[in-house]
Amino acid sequence: MLKDLTKAGPRLACLGALAVVMAGCTTVPEDNSHELTRSVWQLHEVVTEGGTKRLTPAQSEVHTLEFYEGGDMALGLDCNNGRTTWSGPRPIRGAGSLSIGQIAATRALCPKPSWGEDMALDLPTTTSYELSRNGDRLKINARRVSYVFDAR
């Protein structure tokens, strides 16, 4: 290819060589972010031994999780806000281990029903999580309860 370009003149040969070199350097950017950090997660339902409680849309909006790269997490705990840390490997076949630190939160009294206080107590006991096949539903398994979140 370069031999054919050199017949057209040195300037064109130089441009052709540069194009060949640049093509070899082109890379497709990879999304290395953790699957949990790609969405804000709204609480959809709470699963206990006593049954499943599905939240209304208004309740879901104020019970949220947001995972950040680097291990920080923000929580919407109904009328309160919380912060903590998290760690866990990428999921294998949609599941993985998950560790959530102790939650520092504001302490306003929220009108009932509210799951904010329960989330603040339960999430630090988390052992694992499961992601749906298309990544739009997250189930966090804690010691006595499972929280199911939808991607927003």
SULCORWO-V277649 format. One line per field, one symbol per residue. burial: b if it has 9 or more other ideal C-beta (glycine too) atoms within 8 Angstrom, else e. Layout:
burial=???
//
This chain:
burial=ebeebbeeeeebbeebbeebeeeeeeeeeeeeebbbeeeebbbbbbbbeeeeeebeeebbebbbbbbbeeebbbbbbbbbbbbbebebeebeeebbebebeebebeeeebeeebbbbbbbebbbebebbbbbeebebbbbbbeebbbbbbbe
//
